[in-house]
Amino acid sequence: MLSTGTMAEDIEVFEKQMEDWDEMADVVVIGSGFAGLTAAIEARNAGASVVILEKMKAPGGNSIISDGGIAAAGTPLQKKEGIKDSPELMYADMLKAGLGLNHPDLVREVAEKSNEAFQWSIDYLGVEYLDRVDSFGGHSVPRCYTPLNVSGSTIIKRQIARIQELGMEVRTQNFFQTFIRDSEGRVCGVLTRDGYDYKDADKGADKYIKAGKAVILATGGFGSDIAFRVAQDPRLSEEIDSTNKPFATAEALKEALKIGATPVHLSQIQLGPWASPDEKGFGVGPGFSDYIVFLYGIVVDPGTGTRFVDELADRKTLSDAILNTGQPCIGIADTKAVEQSGWEIDRWLKKGVVKQFSQLQELASFYRLPYGELRTTVEKYNDYVKNGIDAEFGKPILPDAAAINFPPYYGIRLWPKVHYTMGGIQINVRGQVIDLNQHPIKGLYAAGEVTGGVHGACRLGSCAITECLVFGRISGRNAAAEKI
């Protein structure tokens, strides 16, 4: 009989015969987002047979609804545009944003392999990116790249195509229930629910899948698991919306903890400061906020009509500042800012999340801002742009920034939403899951948001996909090379 023992003393000693298993493969990958698909591709290319399990009816997880942005240092486009960057600078930026809580060896791995992973997505997967490099809050130089269609689905589709070319498939509606371990505590398989229905958990049938070499956990974060996230941060109740899909929950993470995986930074949960309360979930507003307002515009407190933070600060700093005002704040930009950004905003306007106004006073009236104070705030900011120095909050003034003085004006209401969980289970630079005694759990690897340690207290924008590709590749190759 197969044992799903969750504690060492519960492990039943048994010899598994081939007939005890419903299926066998060298590597079992749990999750089909950026990290899971990358791991599966690399494991297959290393010669392993691979099974990919996804609990929902379609692959992609949260990855497919992201904007697909990836950060990389020392790229050809940076060099072409004269941007001086390096893995060392990216490493320093990530540590600064993470308040030094990051695990340095993991951060260094991501930074040093960021360009390699980015080029792999282009050369091997065939992902096409916009011909531009952007700078998001907390990055000291522009190093962020956005795929065509400004969607993570652009990357996921190319990964799925490669998966199929390699003779694999994503097994959808397969809910991971627990790990199977042998008498020595090695993870040697999984128990899954085949035919699982998210709306009816009783559907489906149990299935035991043997992993001849290793299991790779790539199930993402727990941003939509309200009970679990509140246990880590009591502020994040159901009253705080999430950008995640509703299935971003902690079941797989908890199973890893049950077999002794070390938890890291579980209370470090990132809020997206670019989100709008005027739409559910991720929505379209973040595109306007992140790519236009934060770069070229201002954010003001509706109670005072004044700025209160560096709009290009990291996500934690910006989210905390907005929450401290006690009410949704207003992001403001003008036509010149839109032009300088190079983005089309018609879609955002049609959705009604972004509003257009012929005059600044009209904007102030709509959002109930004190016009006199707002006008003074804009005038002060325009002086900062002219002089190239933000004397109040130290916002980096971009070389192509212009005064906010060109109607029509645009506004968006901002209120942070739960976006990303920096915490998870501990891994080493080989992608192996680490136990409470700081030893690798044999036969278990992990990659992506289910892991912790890379980002510390705050993840910089576009670094998540970088991490997924870097550690997806590492865990896939090493899992395939496991010696039994």
N, C-alpha and C positions, 0 to 999 in steps of 0.2 A: 504494500500500500504506500502511495506517495505521501510524503510529509510536507506540510506547509508551516512547520514550526517557526514561530516568530521570535522565540527566545532560545538561547543556546541550550538551556536545560530541557527544552521541549523537543529538540531535534530527535527524531526517531531514526535509529540505525537500520538501514535497509539497503539491499542491493537492487538497483533498478534494472530491470530487464527491458529490452526494446518494446515489449508489448505493454509495459506500464504507461507508455507515453502515447498520446494521440498523434504527435508529430515531432519531428526532430530537425534542427538546423544548427549550424555552427554558431551563429549570432542571432539573438532576438533583440530587436529594437522596439522600444515602447514609446510611441509618439511620432507624429509625422509633420512637425513644423520644420523650421530651418535646421535645427540641430539634429533631429532624428533622421531626416532625409539625407543630410550630409554624411552622417555616421554610416548609414546604410550603404551609400554609394562607395565610400572609402573601404568599408569592410568587404564589399563585393569585389571591388577592384584589387583587393589584397588576396583574393582567392577563396573567401568564405561564402558559404551558403547563408542567406539572410531571410528572416521573417520580420516584417514590419507591421506592428499592431497600432491601430487608431480606434479610440472608443466612439468617435462620432461617425456620422454617415458619409462624411467627406474628409479628405486629407487637408492638412494645412494649419489646423489649430488657430491660435491667435496670430501666428506669423502671416497668414493670408490677408488679415485685415490691417496690418501695419502699413506705414508709408514706404517701407522697404529700404529706408536710408541706412547706409553702412559707412563707418568711419575707417579710414586707412591713412597711414603716414608714409610719406616718401613716394607718392605715386607719380606716374608720367605726367598726368594733367597738372598736378601741383608744380612740377618742375617747369612745365610749359608756361604756366602763368606766373612763374617767379616766386612761388610760395615756399618759403624755407620751413621744412618740417622734418621730423625724424621720429623713430620709435621712442627715443629717450624723452622727447618733448611730449608725445602722446601719453607715455607712462607717467610723467610728472603731472599732467593735466588730470588724469584719472585718479591718481592718488590724492591730489588736492581736492577734487570734488568729493571723493569718498571719505574725506576727513581723516585719512591715514588708517582707516579700518580695513582697507583692502588687504588681501594676502598678496604681498609683493611679487612672489614667484608666478602667480597666476596672471597678474596684471602685465608683467613683463612678457609672458608668453603671448598674450593677446596683442600687445603693442608691437612686438617684434615680428609677429606673423600676420599682422593686419593687411599689409600690402599683398603678401602672398595669397591670402584668402580672397581678397578683392579681385586680384588678377585671375585666380582659379575660377571665380564665378563668371568672369568674362570669357576666358579662353576655353575652359572645359564645359561649363554649363551653357554658355552662349547668352548670358544675361546682357542686355543693353541698358546703358545708363544715360541720363541727360548729360549734355556736354557742359557741365558746370560743377563747381565745387563750392559748397556752402559752409558757413561757420555758425554753429549753434552754441547756445549758452554754455560756458565753462571750457570750451575749446579755445586755446590761445591763438590758433590759426585756422583758416578754412581747411577742413579735411573730410567733409561729409558728402556722400554721393547718393543720388536718388535715381532709382530705375525708371524706365519708361512707364507711363501711366501712374507714376507716383504711388505705387502699391506693392506690398509684399507679394501679392499674387503673381507679379511678373517673375520673381525669383522662384516661387513655389512651382509654377507651371514648367519652368525649365528643369527643375529638380525632378519633377514627376516624369517628364519626358525622358530624362536620363535613366531614371529608375526602370522605366519600361524597356528601354534599349538594353539594359543589363539583365533583362529577364526576371525582374522582380515586380511585385505589386504591393500596394498598401492594403492591408486587411482591415477594412472599416468595420465599425460596429463590433469591435473586439475590446472589451473592457478589462484592463489589467486588474486582477484581484489581489494577488500576492506572489511572493517569490517562493520557489522550491529550492531547498538546500540539501546537500548530502550530509553524511555523518561527520564530515570534517568542517562543516559550516560553509562550504563553497556554494555560491549561487549556481545552480545547474539547470534552472528552468523557471517557468512561470505558470500560474494558473490564470486563465483568462475566461471571460464570458463571451462566447461566440454568438453573434446575433443580438447583442445588447441594444437596447433602445433607451435613449436618454430620458424619454418621457414615461417609460415603463421598465423599471429595473428588473422585473421578474422575467422578462423575455430572454430568450437565448438559452444556451446550454454550456456547462463547464467544459473546458478543454485544457489539457496539460500539454505544454510544448517544451521539449528539452532543448537546452542551449548547450551544444557540445563544447563551446569555447567560452562564451560570455553573454551576459545581458547588458544592454545599454539603456539607461533610463533617460528619456528626453521628453518628459511630459509637460514641460512649461511651468508657469507660476501658479499662484493660488489667489490672484486678485479678486476673483468672484466668489471665493469661499468665505462668506461673511463671518461665520462662526470662528473659523480658524484665524482669519486676519484680525478679528476683534480680540482674540486671545493674545495676539502679539502686540497690537496697538489699539487700545480701547476707544480711541477717537474715530476709528474707521468703521462705524456702524452702517446699517443699511441706508442711513440718510446720506451717505457719501456714495455717489454714483461711481461706476467703474468703466474704463474704456475696454475692458476685456469681454470676451464672449462668456456667457453664463457657465460654460463647462470648465472654466479655468479654476479648478479646485485642487484640494490637497491630498486626495486619496493615495496616490502613488508615493508622494513625499512621506506620508505617514507610514506607509509600508516599509520604506527604506529606514525610517527611524526605528521601527520595531525590530529590525534585524541588526541594530547597532550603529547605523550611520551617524556621523557627528553632525548636529545641526549648527549652522553658521548664520548669524545675522538675521534670524527670522523676523525680528521686529523692524527691520529696515525695509519699509514699504514706500515705494516712490509714488508721489502724486504728480499728475501731468498738469502744469500751470497754464498750459495753452488751451485747456478744455473749456467748453461753454455749457452753462446750465440750460441753455435754450435748445438742446438736442440730447437725445439719449446715446449712451455708449461713446465710442470714439468720435463718430460724426465727421463733419467736414471742417469745422471751425479751426482745429489745430493747424491746418495748412496755412490759413491766413495769419494766425497768431505767431506761429513759429518762423515762417518764412518771410513775413512782412512786418508785422507790428514790432516784434522783439528786436529785429534788425534795424529798422528804419523809423519806427514810431515810438509811442510812449504808452505807459499804463498808468491810469490815475485812480485814486480813491474817490468814489462818487460822493462821499460825504464832504470832502474838502476840495476836490477838483485839482489836487496836486499829485505829483509823482511821489513814490515812496520806496523805490527799489531800482537797482540796475536791471533793466529789462533783458540784458544778456548774461545775467547770473545763471548759475547752475539750477537745475530743476528744484532741488530741495530748498535753496535760498528763496527762489521766486515763489514757490508754492506756499512756504511758510509765511512769507510776507503778505501774500494775498489773503490767506486764511486769517492772519492777524488783524486785517481790516474789519472782519466780521460780516462782510457782504461781497457779492460779486463786483469785481472791478471792471473798468472799461479800458479796452485796448483801442488806440486811435492811430490812424495812418491817413495819408492823403494820396492824391493821384501820383505825385512824384515818387512816393515810396513804392507804389505798385509798379511803376515803370522801372525803377531802379532794381527791384527784385526780379523782374523778368517773368513773373507768374501771371497767368490769366485768373481773374477772380469771378467770372460770370457764374460759375457753378456755385460758389459760396454765396453769392448774392441771391441766386434763385432759391437756394435752400432757406433763405431768410435769417440765417444765423449772423451773417455780416450785413450791416445796414449802410446805406449811402445817403449823404446829406450834402446839400448845395453850399451850406455855410457852416462854420464852426459853431455859431450860436444855435443853429437848428439841431446840431448834434447834442449840444449841451442841454437843450430843452427836452429832447427825446429821452435822454438818459438821466434827466433831473440833476444835472451837474451845475454848481454855481458858476455862471458864465464868466464873471469877472476874474475869479481865481483860476479858471481853466485857461483863459486868455493869457494871464500872467505866466502860468506854467509853460504854455507853448512858446511864449516869447523868450523865456529863460532858456528853454531847451534849444531853441533856434540859435541863441547866442553860443551855447556849448558846441553846436554843430559848426558854427562859423569859426570858432577858436580851436576846434579839434579836441576839446577837453571837457568832460562832464564833471564840473566842480562839485556837484552834489553827491552823486552816487558812483562815479567812476566808470560809467558805462563806456566801453570802447566805441569810439566814433569811427565808423567805417569810412574808408577813403571816398566812396561815392555817395555818402550820406548828404541829404539836402534838408533845408529848413522845412518844417511842416507849415506850408503856406500856399499850397496849390490845390484848390477845390476841384472836384468834390472830395469830401472827407468821408472816411469809413470808420465804423465802430463795431465792436464785438464785446459782449459781456463774457467775463472770464471767472471761472470758479474751478479749482482743482478737482480732479477725479483720480481714484486709485488706478494706477497704470502698470506698475512693474514691481515685482518682489525681488529685491536684491539678495535676500536670504534664501537658503536652501540647504542641501547636504554638501558636506566638504568633499572636494576632490583634490588630487595632486596634479602635477603638470602632465602626467600620462593619462589623465582622465579617469583614474581609478577612484572609486568611492572609499573614503577613509572612515574607519570605525572609531569608537570612543577611546581606544588605546593608541590611536594614531598609526594604525596599520591598515593597509589596503584590505577591503573585503574581497576575497578571492572570487573572481567570476563576475564582478559587478563594476560597470563603468557608468558615467553620467556626463551630460553636456547640456548647455543652455540654461534657461531660467530656473530649472529645478535645482540647480547648484547654487552655492553661495561662495562669497569671498572675493570675486573679481571686482565688484563695484563698491563695496564698503557701504557708506552711508548714502551715496547718491550716484546713480548711473548717468554718465554723460550721454546726450542724444546721439543716436546712431551707433553706439558701441555694443548694443545687444546683439545685432545681427553679426557684427564682427566676431563677438565671443562665440555665437552659435556655430559659425563656419569654422573658426579656429579649433575649438574643442570638439566639434562634431567630427572634423577630419582626424584629430588626434585619437579620440576614443574609438572611432571606427577602425583605424589602422591597428591600434594596439589590441583591441578586442579580437580582431582576426588573427593576430599573432600569438594569442594565449597558448601556453603549453599546458596540457593536462597531465 
